Amino acid sequence: MGAVGRFFASIGHPVIDGIERLGFASRFFGLILLRSGTSILRFGLVIREIFAAGVLSMLIIIVSGLFVGMVLGLQGYRTLQTYGSADSLGVLVALSLVRELGPVVAALLFAGRAGTAMTTEVGLMKTTEQLSALSMMAVDPMARVIAPRFWGGVIAMPLLAAIFSAVGVFGGYLVGVVLLGVDDGTFWSQMQAAVDFREDILNGVIKSLIFGCVISAIALFEGYDAPPTAEGVSRATTRTVVTSSLAILALDFVLTAFMFKGV
């Protein structure tokens, strides 16, 4: 094989492997949906995963949301004061959080905390042959292990994004009203008048639902597909963070284009 052949081979193999892996991931996602009946009938399994993915992630969500809101309050006040619109600080903070920062930053934090936990758990269960043991006992691992974790992540993500946005608005209130002296009534009244339920809040919920679905699917697939070694699980955990983060940012652009640009 000449130099040109080796060049095209070096390009072609990763592309073919990526397409093949994408096909496996699509099939895996389809199996999750087909095996979700057990999760619905035994909803206690899903509630336990909501606790693991959502409740245990609340600390980082609350602390991060508070500081993001405070930074928005500081930066927004300085910018708006330049144009004589400091009273619109509440609108700036609320729209920034509800439309973009709430769903996106909460999803990135969720991927870093809950997504990696899902990947590690499933990867270690595969490494220690717990999934094979379930299959030998006529228990479907997709229905008993994978699907509850998937739906737990999908349900927990919008709740975490809502908490992030609410705490962020409170952080903006602390900085803008308590620290910088913006009028209390103006802060809340302009926010209530500007934030629309359908255009802002509902679209943010839709974004967070899609992010939760994508993060959970990626995390579980990486764990299920990880080589049964310590190094394989660690690499799968790294791929979960990288792939989920890129998917969140790319999907955010696409969803924003459809929701707010009238595409």
VENVENQUI-V410823 format. One record per backbone hydrogen bond with DSSP energy under -0.5 kcal/mol. NH is the residue of the N-H (numbers start at 1). CO is the residue of the C=O. Records with the same first field share a line. If there is no record, write none. Layout:
NH->CO  CO
This chain:
6->2
7->3
8->4
9->5
10->6
11->7
12->8
13->9
14->10
15->11
16->12
17->13
18->14
19->15
20->16
21->17
22->18
23->19
24->20
25->21
26->22
27->23
28->24
29->25
30->26
31->27
32->28
33->29
34->30
35->31
36->33
38->35
40->36
41->37
42->38
43->40  41
45->42
46->42
47->43
48->44
49->45
50->46
51->47
52->48
53->49
54->50
55->50
56->51
57->54
58->55
61->57
62->58
63->59
64->60
65->61
66->62
67->63
68->64
69->65
70->66
71->67
72->68
73->69
74->70
75->71
76->72
77->73
78->74
79->75
80->76
81->77
82->78
83->79  80
84->81
85->80
88->85
89->86
92->88
93->89
94->90
95->91
96->92
97->93
98->94
99->95
100->95  96
101->96
102->97
103->97
104->100
105->101
106->101  102
107->103
108->104
109->105
110->106
111->107
112->108
113->109
114->110
115->110
116->111
117->113
118->114
119->115
120->116
121->117
122->118
123->119
124->120
125->121
126->122
127->123
128->124
129->126
130->125
131->125
133->129
134->130
135->131
136->132
137->133
138->135
139->134
140->138
141->139
144->140
145->141
146->141
147->142
149->145
150->146
151->147
152->148
153->149
154->150
155->151
156->152
157->153
158->154
159->155
160->156
161->157
162->158
163->159
164->160
165->161
166->162
167->163
168->164
169->165
170->166
171->167
172->168
173->169
174->170
175->171
176->172
177->173
178->173
179->174
180->175
181->177
182->176
187->183
188->184
189->185
190->186
191->187
192->188
193->189
194->190
195->191
196->194
200->196
201->196
202->197
203->198
204->200
205->201
206->202
207->203
208->204
209->205
210->206
211->207
212->208
213->209
214->210
215->211
216->212
217->213
218->214
219->215
220->216
221->217
222->218
223->219
224->220
225->221
226->222  223
229->227
233->229
234->230
235->231
236->232
237->233
238->234
239->235
240->236
241->237
242->238
243->239
244->240
245->241
246->242
247->243
248->244
249->245
250->246
251->247
252->248
253->249
254->250
255->251
256->252
257->253
258->254
259->255
260->256
261->256  257
263->257
